[in-house]
Amino acid sequence: MRTIVVAATLAVSTLAGVGSGDAQSRGPKPWCIANGAFGPDTLDCTYWTFKQCTDSARGAGGFCIENPRIGSDRRGLPTTQRPAPSR
């Protein structure tokens, strides 16, 4: 009986520390591999950076595109810069 209680306590304490992941794993990712390992006409949108995407595309095949599901403001792309005011 003592073994069961210890095992149950250990299991509960282990599971209590398991969360749903860190904040970076949430939300849509800005880069996708198109026509890669999942086959033609597929998107694998699991990459935060273009470099991550291209590194994976080398092994998975396909090519990287911006995620069509999110806007450019969410991708972290630079906005159009205005010229500095003249003095």
Secondary structure, DSSP 8 states (H G I E B T S, - for coil): -HHHHHHHHHHHHHHHT--S--GGGSS--SEEEESSTT-TT-EEEEESSHHHHHHHHHHH-SEEEE-TTS-TTTTT-----------
